[in-house]
Amino acid sequence: MELKLKQPKSLSEIAKLIAVDLPGDVAALEKIIITSVSTLEKSAPGCISFLSNPIYKSKLATTQASAVIVAAEDAQHCQTTALISNNPRLALAKILELCAEVQKPIISSIHPTVVIGDNVQIGANVIIGPYVVIGSNCKLGDNSELKPHVTVYDNVTIGARCTIHSNSVLGSDGFGYAVNNDGTWYKMPHLGGVIIGDDVEIGSNTSIDRGMIENTVIGNNVIIDNLVQIGHNVHIGDRSAIAGCVGIAGSTSIGKGCLIGGAACIAGHLTIADNVHITGTSAVNHSLPTAGVYSSGFPAKENSVWRRNVARFMFLDNMAKRIRELEKKFKINETMVGYE
């Protein structure tokens, strides 16, 4: 599939726009006209493409694109004109903004099906899609957008330039209960709110619970994927990224610049340091006080290998006991040999 540019541009114009190095004769490159954006494999003359993931490097030799955005170390493998960037993915983002498909309204727009509660403050150039519900005492910052069917409970603040995608719920009650003397559940009131910073994007079908006493807080420039659950009183630091199907239990604090891979689960009442990377499907049940990459879980294997490994796993405890017994016996024998 090709994405058409709103207007064809010369390669030199694009290079200036995305601030990349353009080797060769600039006059000659003025004659190369780019009309669309495409992947390496599906490109044709007139397309500009990109390499941001090394697993596609082999496609550089066969692509039909007129130009490719690459890192300096990959330029030698490119058989067409290379635009050298220290951040090809960022360069691609800027080119995609030239495509007609990403145009957005620049004036406020509130669909007539929207329901808005009391004492709601809505900033300039806010877009609110069909069937959105906004509770009382909420604030929406300038240039933010709520896609169709978003639900915002009472006492939620959304910063400037935020995008909330369809069917997400902000400010629902947290999962907090006490136990009655007869063993039944007694619901804890959740009287806090949700505060979302500026430049935040939240994917579809994501839930962010309100705090019990204090607020749940999402920092500035945080990006959250689809189907993420964020519990009550969670704090997420600026510039963090959370992939799909992540679950974060209540009262956990996540630092700035953290990356949390898909389907990771994080227990409650933990502290995660700045610049921590948790890989996909990891289970975090203790605090991570130091920056770094953390992993757990088991990667997919061929079924027969997996079944054998699981069978052996069931015997690990017995094996550990036997090893300890052998170690003790070895130490005794070593002592006896010493006395000889």
C-alpha positions as CSV (number, residue, x, y, z in Angstrom):
1,M,0.0,0.0,0.0
2,E,1.2,3.5,-0.9
3,L,0.2,6.6,1.1
4,K,0.0,9.6,-1.2
5,L,1.6,12.9,-0.3
6,K,-0.8,15.9,-0.3
7,Q,1.5,17.5,-2.8
8,P,4.4,15.9,-4.7
9,K,7.8,17.1,-3.4
10,S,11.4,16.9,-4.7
11,L,13.8,14.8,-2.7
12,S,15.8,17.8,-1.7
13,E,12.6,19.5,-0.3
14,I,11.9,16.4,1.8
15,A,15.5,16.2,3.0
16,K,15.4,19.8,4.2
17,L,12.0,19.2,5.9
18,I,13.1,16.2,7.9
19,A,16.7,17.5,8.4
20,V,18.6,14.6,7.0
21,D,21.8,14.3,5.0
22,L,21.3,14.0,1.3
23,P,24.4,12.7,-0.6
24,G,25.2,13.4,-4.2
25,D,24.4,16.2,-6.7
26,V,21.7,18.4,-5.2
27,A,20.6,19.7,-8.6
28,A,20.1,16.1,-9.8
29,L,18.2,15.2,-6.7
30,E,15.9,18.2,-7.3
31,K,14.6,16.2,-10.3
32,I,13.6,13.2,-8.2
33,I,10.0,13.7,-7.3
34,I,8.4,11.9,-4.4
35,T,4.6,11.3,-4.6
36,S,4.1,8.6,-1.9
37,V,5.4,6.7,1.1
38,S,5.6,2.9,1.3
39,T,7.4,0.0,2.8
40,L,10.6,-1.3,1.3
41,E,8.9,-4.4,-0.1
42,K,6.0,-2.7,-1.7
43,S,7.6,0.5,-3.0
44,A,7.7,1.6,-6.6
45,P,9.4,4.5,-8.4
46,G,8.2,7.8,-6.9
47,C,8.0,6.3,-3.4
48,I,10.1,7.1,-0.4
49,S,10.7,4.3,2.1
50,F,12.5,3.7,5.3
51,L,14.5,1.2,7.4
52,S,14.0,1.4,11.1
53,N,14.1,-2.3,12.0
54,P,17.3,-4.3,11.1
55,I,15.3,-7.4,10.3
56,Y,14.2,-5.8,7.1
57,K,17.8,-4.8,6.0
58,S,17.8,-7.5,3.2
59,K,15.0,-5.6,1.5
60,L,17.4,-2.7,0.8
61,A,18.9,-4.6,-2.1
62,T,15.6,-5.2,-3.9
63,T,13.4,-2.2,-3.1
64,Q,12.1,-0.2,-6.0
65,A,11.7,3.0,-4.0
66,S,13.2,6.2,-5.4
67,A,14.8,6.9,-1.9
68,V,15.1,5.3,1.4
69,I,15.6,6.8,4.9
70,V,18.4,4.8,6.6
71,A,20.9,5.1,9.5
72,A,24.5,5.8,8.4
73,E,25.6,2.2,9.1
74,D,23.0,0.9,6.7
75,A,23.5,3.3,3.8
76,Q,26.1,1.0,2.2
77,H,23.4,-1.7,1.7
78,C,21.0,0.7,0.0
79,Q,20.8,0.2,-3.8
80,T,18.9,3.5,-4.3
81,T,19.3,7.0,-3.1
82,A,19.8,7.0,0.7
83,L,18.7,9.8,3.1
84,I,20.9,9.4,6.1
85,S,19.3,10.0,9.5
86,N,20.3,9.3,13.0
87,N,16.7,8.6,13.8
88,P,14.9,7.1,10.7
89,R,11.7,6.4,12.6
90,L,11.4,10.1,13.6
91,A,12.1,11.1,10.0
92,L,9.4,8.8,8.8
93,A,6.9,10.4,11.2
94,K,7.6,13.8,9.8
95,I,7.1,12.5,6.2
96,L,3.8,10.8,7.2
97,E,2.5,14.2,8.3
98,L,2.8,15.2,4.6
99,C,0.1,12.7,3.7
100,A,-3.5,13.7,3.4
101,E,-4.8,11.0,5.7
102,V,-3.4,12.7,8.8
103,Q,-5.2,16.0,8.4
104,K,-7.1,17.2,11.5
105,P,-9.6,19.9,12.2
106,I,-8.1,23.1,13.6
107,I,-11.2,24.5,15.3
108,S,-13.3,23.3,18.3
109,S,-15.8,20.6,17.4
110,I,-18.3,19.0,19.9
111,H,-20.6,16.4,18.4
112,P,-24.3,16.9,19.3
113,T,-24.5,13.5,20.9
114,V,-21.9,14.4,23.5
115,V,-23.1,14.5,27.2
116,I,-21.3,17.0,29.4
117,G,-21.7,17.4,33.2
118,D,-21.6,20.4,35.4
119,N,-18.7,22.7,35.9
120,V,-16.7,21.3,32.9
121,Q,-13.9,23.5,31.5
122,I,-13.1,22.9,27.8
123,G,-10.0,24.6,26.2
124,A,-9.6,26.0,22.8
125,N,-9.6,23.9,19.6
126,V,-10.9,20.8,21.5
127,I,-12.5,18.0,19.4
128,I,-15.1,15.8,21.1
129,G,-16.4,12.9,19.0
130,P,-19.9,11.2,19.0
131,Y,-21.3,9.6,22.1
132,V,-18.6,10.9,24.4
133,V,-19.6,11.3,28.1
134,I,-17.8,13.8,30.3
135,G,-18.7,13.9,34.0
136,S,-18.8,16.9,36.3
137,N,-15.8,19.0,37.4
138,C,-13.6,17.9,34.5
139,K,-11.0,20.0,32.6
140,L,-9.9,19.5,28.9
141,G,-6.8,21.3,27.8
142,D,-6.3,23.1,24.5
143,N,-6.1,21.2,21.3
144,S,-7.0,17.8,22.8
145,E,-9.3,15.3,21.1
146,L,-11.6,12.7,22.5
147,K,-12.5,10.0,20.0
148,P,-16.1,8.5,19.8
149,H,-17.4,6.6,22.8
150,V,-14.8,7.8,25.3
151,T,-16.1,8.0,28.9
152,V,-14.7,10.5,31.3
153,Y,-15.9,10.2,34.9
154,D,-16.1,13.2,37.4
155,N,-13.0,15.0,38.5
156,V,-10.7,14.2,35.6
157,T,-8.2,16.6,34.2
158,I,-6.8,16.1,30.7
159,G,-3.9,18.3,29.6
160,A,-3.2,20.1,26.3
161,R,-2.7,18.3,23.0
162,C,-3.9,14.9,24.3
163,T,-5.6,12.2,22.2
164,I,-7.9,9.7,23.9
165,H,-9.0,6.9,21.6
166,S,-12.4,5.2,21.4
167,N,-14.0,3.3,24.2
168,S,-11.4,4.3,26.8
169,V,-12.6,5.0,30.3
170,L,-10.9,7.6,32.5
171,G,-11.8,7.9,36.2
172,S,-13.8,4.7,36.9
173,D,-13.6,3.3,40.5
174,G,-10.5,1.4,41.5
175,F,-10.6,-2.3,42.5
176,G,-10.6,-1.6,46.2
177,Y,-12.6,-3.5,48.8
178,A,-12.6,-4.3,52.5
179,V,-13.8,-7.6,54.0
180,N,-16.9,-7.6,56.3
181,N,-16.9,-9.7,59.4
182,D,-19.1,-12.2,57.7
183,G,-16.6,-12.5,54.8
184,T,-18.5,-10.5,52.3
185,W,-17.0,-7.6,50.3
186,Y,-17.4,-4.0,51.4
187,K,-16.7,-1.4,48.6
188,M,-14.1,1.3,49.4
189,P,-15.2,4.7,48.2
190,H,-12.9,6.2,45.6
191,L,-13.0,9.9,46.1
192,G,-9.8,11.0,44.2
193,G,-9.6,11.8,40.5
194,V,-7.3,11.4,37.5
195,I,-4.8,13.9,36.3
196,I,-3.4,13.5,32.8
197,G,-0.5,15.7,31.7
198,D,0.1,17.4,28.3
199,D,0.9,15.6,25.0
200,V,-0.5,12.3,26.2
201,E,-2.0,9.7,23.8
202,I,-4.2,6.9,25.2
203,G,-5.2,4.0,23.0
204,S,-8.6,2.4,22.7
205,N,-10.3,0.3,25.4
206,T,-7.9,1.4,28.0
207,S,-9.0,2.0,31.6
208,I,-7.5,4.4,34.1
209,D,-9.0,4.2,37.6
210,R,-9.5,7.1,39.9
211,G,-7.6,7.4,43.1
212,M,-9.1,6.4,46.5
213,I,-8.0,9.4,48.4
214,E,-5.4,11.1,46.2
215,N,-5.3,11.2,42.4
216,T,-4.1,8.8,39.8
217,V,-1.5,10.7,37.8
218,I,-0.2,10.3,34.2
219,G,2.8,12.5,33.4
220,N,3.5,14.6,30.3
221,N,4.3,13.0,26.9
222,V,3.2,9.5,28.1
223,I,2.0,7.1,25.4
224,I,-0.3,4.3,26.3
225,D,-1.4,1.6,23.9
226,N,-4.8,-0.2,23.6
227,L,-6.3,-2.5,26.3
228,V,-4.1,-1.2,29.2
229,Q,-5.4,-1.3,32.8
230,I,-4.0,1.3,35.2
231,G,-5.1,0.9,38.8
232,H,-6.1,3.5,41.4
233,N,-3.4,5.9,42.7
234,V,-0.8,4.8,40.1
235,H,1.7,7.5,39.1
236,I,3.4,7.3,35.7
237,G,6.4,9.6,35.0
238,D,6.9,11.8,32.0
239,R,7.9,10.3,28.6
240,S,7.1,6.7,29.6
241,A,5.6,4.3,27.0
242,I,3.2,1.4,27.9
243,A,2.4,-1.2,25.2
244,G,-0.9,-3.1,24.8
245,C,-2.5,-5.4,27.4
246,V,-0.3,-4.2,30.3
247,G,-1.8,-4.3,33.8
248,I,-0.6,-2.0,36.5
249,A,-2.0,-2.6,40.0
250,G,-2.9,0.2,42.4
251,S,-0.5,2.5,44.2
252,T,2.5,1.7,42.0
253,S,4.8,4.5,41.0
254,I,6.6,4.3,37.6
255,G,9.5,6.6,36.9
256,K,10.2,8.9,33.9
257,G,11.3,7.5,30.6
258,C,10.2,3.9,31.3
259,L,9.3,1.4,28.6
260,I,6.8,-1.4,29.4
261,G,6.4,-4.1,26.9
262,G,3.1,-5.7,25.9
263,A,1.2,-8.0,28.4
264,A,3.6,-7.2,31.2
265,C,1.9,-7.2,34.6
266,I,3.1,-5.1,37.5
267,A,2.0,-5.7,41.1
268,G,0.7,-3.0,43.4
269,H,2.5,-0.7,45.9
270,L,5.8,-0.9,44.0
271,T,8.4,1.7,42.9
272,I,9.9,1.6,39.4
273,A,12.9,3.8,38.9
274,D,13.4,6.2,35.9
275,N,14.5,4.7,32.6
276,V,13.5,1.1,33.4
277,H,12.7,-1.2,30.4
278,I,10.4,-4.1,31.2
279,T,10.2,-6.5,28.3
280,G,6.9,-8.0,27.1
281,T,5.0,-10.6,29.2
282,S,7.2,-9.9,32.2
283,A,5.7,-10.2,35.7
284,V,7.0,-7.6,38.2
285,N,6.3,-8.4,41.8
286,H,8.9,-6.3,43.6
287,S,10.3,-2.8,43.2
288,L,12.9,-2.0,40.6
289,P,15.1,0.7,42.1
290,T,17.8,0.9,39.4
291,A,17.5,1.8,35.7
292,G,18.0,-1.1,33.3
293,V,16.3,-3.9,31.3
294,Y,14.2,-6.4,33.2
295,S,12.6,-9.6,31.9
296,S,10.8,-12.7,33.1
297,G,8.5,-15.3,31.5
298,F,9.3,-18.0,29.0
299,P,9.5,-17.6,25.2
300,A,7.4,-19.7,22.9
301,K,8.9,-23.1,21.9
302,E,7.9,-26.0,19.7
303,N,5.1,-27.8,21.5
304,S,7.0,-31.0,22.0
305,V,9.9,-29.1,23.6
306,W,7.6,-27.1,25.7
307,R,5.9,-30.2,27.1
308,R,9.2,-31.8,28.0
309,N,10.3,-28.7,29.7
310,V,7.1,-28.4,31.7
311,A,7.4,-32.1,32.8
312,R,10.9,-31.4,34.0
313,F,9.9,-28.3,35.8
314,M,7.6,-30.3,38.0
315,F,10.6,-32.2,39.4
316,L,12.7,-29.1,40.1
317,D,12.0,-29.0,43.8
318,N,13.0,-32.7,44.2
319,M,16.1,-32.1,42.1
320,A,17.1,-29.1,44.2
321,K,16.8,-31.2,47.4
322,R,18.9,-34.0,45.9
323,I,21.6,-31.5,44.8
324,R,21.7,-30.0,48.3
325,E,22.1,-33.5,49.8
326,L,24.9,-34.3,47.3
327,E,26.6,-31.0,48.2
328,K,26.5,-31.8,51.9
329,K,27.8,-35.3,51.2
330,F,30.6,-33.9,49.0
331,K,31.7,-31.5,51.7
332,I,31.8,-34.3,54.3
333,N,33.8,-36.5,51.9
334,E,36.2,-33.6,51.2
335,T,36.7,-33.2,54.9
336,M,37.4,-36.9,55.4
337,V,39.9,-36.9,52.5
338,G,41.6,-34.0,54.1
339,Y,42.1,-35.9,57.3
340,E,43.5,-38.8,55.4
